[in-house]
Amino acid sequence: NQWLAESKVPMVVVTPSSRQAEEIASACKELNSLIEVIEFPSWETLPHERLSPAAETVGRRLKALHRMLQLKAESKPYLVLMSVRAALQPVLGGLEGHPPILISRGNEYLLPELALKLIEIGYQRVDMVVKRGEFAIRGGILDVFPTTSEHALRLEFFGDELEDVREFSVADQRSIDSQVDHLDIYPARELLITPQVALRAREMVHEFPNLTQMLEKISNGMPVEGMESLAPALGVKLGPITDYLGKDAVVVLQD
């Protein structure tokens, strides 16, 4: 506590498991509420598997990385908790170029443009929202389940003005008695299909016949299960977690 209070650099505690990281994070928050504690989870899948991490996991990871970048720029101390698996896995660079979508009640938005932005950050358009990373549009109503939210959100527009934002239950689609003024929508996938990624996928189609179906979908801007395993081949910048922490970060290894 004293070190973090006097220091201007972050401290990283790497634990053997994610459960231990969560326990230490919880204890630190109780001991000193003034110290910002950031939990950085690992994927529940392996990087080479043809399985994508859950949207909730992606949201928590990207929210943590964006916050690290903010605090790094402000030279503020903070504590990061992560498992050794999360610490060893390379992370995508360039997230500063893909900030979360910020939405505030009372502002004006073009609904078709908002839908395109959600698709660009990996959200799936469906008829009815039931899980994180999905959105639906009915008339002037946008239902979206952000990757970092406890409940799905219903955005009601009057023309282009966002008139009301309320939480709703995905079980019965009924609104919850709540009022939301601001929301941050973080991506549902770590690998975003930028024009550069789509172009590289198009070039690779003939190089890897066994990946043709996956690469064709990516080249057409369509997210596909397990596409994160192709991140190194698609020319996406990968690096260690220290890229987001800075060179002065103090790392503590538990056991």
N, C-alpha and C positions, 0 to 999 in steps of 0.2 A: 504493500500500500504506500509506504513512504517513498520507495523508489519511483513508482509511477507518478506520485504527486509532484516530485521534484524534477523528473525527467521530461524531455521533449521528444523522446523516441518511443516507438511501440515495443511492447514485450509480447513474445509469442511463446505459448506453452504447448508443446507437442506431446500428446498422450498415446499410450498403446492402443486405446480403443475410443470410439466415438462416445460410448457411454461415460467413460471417465472424463472426457472433455466436457460433456454436458453437466456432470456433477460438479466439476471445478468451476465452471461458468456460473452455475446457480449459487455456489458458495461465495464466490467473489462479489456477485451482485448484492448479496445480503450483507457482506462485511463492509463494503464501501459503495454506496449508490452513486457517488460522484465520478467513479471511474467507469468509462465506457467499455463494456465487454462485448466483443464480437465473436460469434460462433461461426466457424467455417466448416460445414459438413463435407464429407466425401460422397462420391457417387455410391449408390447401392449396387451398381453394376461395374464390371471391369472395363477398362478403356478399350480393349480390343474386341469386346463382345458386340454382337449385332443387336444390342438392346440399348435403348436410350434411357438415361436417368429420369426419374419421376419429375414432373413439372414443379412440384413443391420443392424438391431438392435443388433444382436448377435455380428457382427463384431465391431461395435462401442463400445460395452460393453467390449469385450475382449481386444481391443486395449487400452482402458482406464485402465483396470486392469493390463495389462502387463507394461504400462508406470508407473503406481503407484509402481509396484514392482521394476522397474529400479530406480526411484527417491528415493524410500525408502532405497535401497542399497547405493545410493550416498549421502544420508542425505541432499538432496536439498529441499527447500521449494516450495510448489505449492498450487494451489487453486483448489478444487474439487466442482463442482456444481451438485446437484442431487435432484430429487423430493423425498418427503417422501416415496412414493411407492417404488422407487428404493433403498432407504436406508433401508427399512424394509425387503425387500425380501432377503432370504439367497442366497449366491453366492457359486458357486462351488470352492472347493479348489484344490490345485495341479496344477494350470495353469502354474507354473514355469517349469513344466515338459513337457509342450506342447507349445513351442514357435512358432511364425509364421514361415512359410516357406519363407526364404530369397532367392531371385533370382536376379542375376546381369547379365547384358549383357556381353558377352565375356567369361563367365565361361562355363564349361562342365557339362551336366546333362544327365542321362539316362531317356529318355522320358517315358518308361513303369514304371520306379520307381517313377517318378514325378506324374504320374497318380494315382498310388497306394497311395501316400502320400496325394493327394487331396481327395481321397475317404475316407481315414482315418480321415480327419478333417471335414467330413460332406459335401463335395461337390458332386454334382450329375452329372454323365456323361450323356450328351445328344448329339443329332445329330447337333443341332444349339443353340448356347448360346443366351439367350434372357433376363436373369435376374441374379441378384447376387446369388452366390453360385452354379453356373453351370460351366462346362468345356466341351470342345469337342476336339477331336484329328482327324486330317486329314493328313495322311502322316507325314511329318516333321513339322507340324504346330499345336501348342496348343493354342486354344482360351480359356480364363478363365475370369470370371467376379468376381474379389475379392470383399469381403463383404464391404470393406472400400473404394473402388475406385468409382470415378464418372463415369468412362467409362470402358467398357470391354477391355481386352488386348489381342493382338495377338503376340504369341511368335514363331519366325521362327528359326528352327534349321538347321545347316549344319553338318550332322553327329550328334555328341553329343554336339557340341558347339552351344550355344545360340547366334545366329548371329544378330538378330534384335528383338526389342520389340516396338510395336506401339499400340496406342489406336484405337478402332474402334466403330462404331455406331451399336447398336443391331437392330436398325430399318431397315437398309438396308445392314448391314454386311460390309460396306465399311470402309476402314482405314481412320483415322483422321490424318491430317498432324501434327505429334508429334513424339518426340523421348523420350523413357523412358529407363533409365539406370539401375534403381533398383526398385524392388517392394517387398512389404511384403504382404504375403497372410495369413490372419487371418481365423480361423475356421468359418464354416457356422452354427455350432451348439455348444451350450454350453456343452451338454452332449455328450462326445465322446465315441464311442464303443470300449473300450479297452478290452483286453482278460479277465480281471477281471469282467467287466460289462457284457460281453457276457456269461461268466460262471454263474454269478448270475441270469441272465435272464433265462438261461436253467434250473436252479434249481427251479425257480419260476413258470415254465409253469404248473406244476401239482398242485401248491398251489392255483393258481388263474385262474380257467377255463374261466372266462369272459375276461381275458386278454391274452388268449392263442395265438391269431394271432399276436398281437403286440410283445409279448415276444419271440415268435419263430423267428420273423424277426430280432429282436435285437440280439438274440443268434447266428444268422447266419451272423452278421455283417452288417445288412441292416438297415439304418436309417428309422424311421417311424414317421409320423405326431403325435405330442403330446407326444413323448417319454420322454420329459423333466419332465413331471408330475410324472414319476416313479423314478426320481433321488434319493430320499431318500430310496426307497425300493431296489434299485439296489446297495446300499452300497457305493454310491458316497459321499465323504466328503462335507458337507455343513456347511457354517459358515457365520457370519456377515461380512459386507463390511469392518469393522474395521480390519479384519485379513490382509487386503492388505494395510491398512493405517499405522498401528503401534499404539502402546498404547499412544503415545504423541500427536496424532492429536487433533487439536482444532476444536470442532464442534459448529457451529452457526445455530440455528433454526430460520427461518424467520416466524414470526406470529405463 
